[in-house]
């Protein structure tokens, strides 16, 4: 195993981005927005499937008057 010198560790830590509260809150807002969009898509797909099922049920090939 290769040993890592103190200067290499310091350099690696200097390149690491620091996380802040603002970064976390931005990430959380983006995550919540994505989840809301997915829920809306699921609702739209469920409504479409329900309406198609009702159309098939209403037009079951029986006699029309």
Protein Blocks (a to p, Z undefined) as FASTA:
>chain_A
ZZddfklmmmmmmmpccddfklmmmmmmmmmmmmmmmmmmmmmmmmmmmmmmmmmmmmno
pacZZ
